[in-house]
Amino acid sequence: MYSEELFNESKKYFPGGVNSPVRAFKPYPFFVKSAGGSKITDEDGKTYIDHCLAYGPLILGHADPKVVREVSNQLTIGTA
């Protein structure tokens, strides 16, 4: 299981191996490989519905095309 390897590595950097209580699954937390809209896919290929959506900032979902486009446009103007 790939999550077990990632969890063991992450325990070197984060107390308890996670940086969010939402990810504290047993026996191992999930490690996100990709996300789009309301769905998250972990490194083991399992797909979840993300009910938290970063507690609000992702209200339009992960990688919303319009948000990605507008952020990309802004980055070409400057980042500070």
The 8 nearest C-alpha neighbors of each residue, nearest first, counted from 0:
[[1, 2, 3, 43, 4, 42, 5, 27],
 [0, 2, 4, 3, 43, 5, 42, 6],
 [3, 1, 5, 4, 0, 6, 27, 29],
 [2, 4, 6, 1, 5, 0, 27, 7],
 [5, 3, 7, 1, 2, 6, 8, 0],
 [4, 6, 2, 8, 7, 3, 9, 1],
 [7, 5, 9, 3, 8, 4, 2, 16],
 [6, 8, 4, 10, 5, 9, 3, 11],
 [9, 7, 5, 6, 10, 11, 4, 12],
 [8, 10, 16, 6, 11, 12, 7, 5],
 [11, 16, 9, 13, 12, 7, 8, 15],
 [10, 12, 9, 8, 13, 16, 7, 14],
 [13, 11, 9, 10, 14, 16, 8, 17],
 [12, 14, 16, 10, 17, 15, 9, 11],
 [15, 13, 16, 10, 17, 12, 18, 11],
 [14, 16, 17, 10, 13, 18, 9, 23],
 [15, 10, 17, 13, 9, 14, 6, 12],
 [18, 16, 19, 15, 13, 23, 22, 14],
 [17, 19, 13, 20, 16, 22, 14, 15],
 [20, 18, 21, 22, 17, 23, 16, 13],
 [19, 21, 23, 22, 18, 17, 24, 28],
 [20, 22, 19, 23, 24, 51, 18, 28],
 [21, 23, 28, 20, 19, 24, 29, 17],
 [24, 22, 28, 20, 21, 17, 25, 19],
 [25, 23, 28, 27, 22, 26, 29, 21],
 [26, 24, 27, 28, 23, 29, 22, 3],
 [25, 27, 24, 28, 3, 23, 2, 6],
 [28, 26, 25, 24, 3, 2, 6, 29],
 [29, 27, 24, 23, 22, 25, 30, 6],
 [28, 30, 41, 22, 31, 2, 27, 24],
 [29, 31, 41, 42, 32, 28, 2, 5],
 [32, 30, 41, 33, 40, 42, 29, 39],
 [31, 33, 41, 42, 40, 30, 34, 39],
 [34, 32, 40, 31, 39, 41, 35, 42],
 [35, 33, 39, 38, 61, 40, 36, 32],
 [36, 34, 61, 62, 38, 37, 39, 60],
 [35, 37, 60, 61, 38, 63, 62, 34],
 [36, 38, 60, 49, 48, 35, 61, 39],
 [39, 37, 48, 35, 47, 36, 49, 34],
 [38, 40, 34, 47, 46, 33, 48, 49],
 [41, 39, 46, 33, 45, 32, 31, 44],
 [40, 42, 31, 32, 30, 43, 44, 45],
 [41, 43, 32, 44, 30, 31, 2, 1],
 [42, 44, 41, 45, 1, 2, 0, 40],
 [43, 45, 41, 42, 40, 46, 32, 31],
 [46, 44, 41, 40, 43, 47, 42, 39],
 [47, 45, 40, 39, 41, 44, 38, 48],
 [48, 46, 39, 38, 49, 40, 45, 41],
 [47, 49, 38, 37, 50, 39, 46, 51],
 [50, 48, 37, 51, 38, 52, 47, 39],
 [49, 51, 52, 48, 37, 54, 53, 47],
 [50, 52, 54, 53, 49, 55, 21, 57],
 [53, 51, 57, 54, 49, 50, 55, 58],
 [54, 52, 51, 55, 56, 57, 58, 49],
 [55, 53, 51, 52, 56, 57, 58, 50],
 [54, 56, 58, 57, 53, 52, 51, 59],
 [57, 55, 58, 53, 54, 52, 59, 60],
 [58, 56, 52, 60, 59, 55, 53, 61],
 [57, 59, 55, 60, 56, 52, 53, 54],
 [60, 58, 57, 63, 61, 36, 56, 37],
 [61, 59, 36, 57, 37, 58, 63, 62],
 [60, 62, 35, 36, 63, 34, 57, 37],
 [63, 61, 35, 64, 67, 60, 36, 66],
 [62, 64, 66, 61, 65, 60, 67, 59],
 [65, 63, 67, 66, 62, 68, 69, 61],
 [66, 64, 68, 67, 63, 69, 62, 70],
 [65, 67, 69, 63, 68, 64, 70, 62],
 [66, 68, 64, 70, 65, 69, 71, 62],
 [69, 67, 65, 71, 66, 70, 64, 72],
 [70, 68, 72, 66, 71, 67, 65, 73],
 [69, 71, 73, 67, 72, 68, 66, 74],
 [72, 70, 74, 68, 69, 73, 67, 75],
 [73, 71, 69, 70, 75, 74, 68, 76],
 [72, 74, 70, 76, 75, 71, 69, 77],
 [73, 75, 71, 77, 76, 72, 78, 70],
 [74, 76, 73, 72, 77, 71, 78, 70],
 [77, 75, 73, 74, 72, 78, 71, 79],
 [78, 76, 74, 75, 79, 73, 72, 71],
 [77, 79, 74, 76, 73, 75, 70, 71],
 [78, 77, 74, 76, 73, 75, 70, 72]]
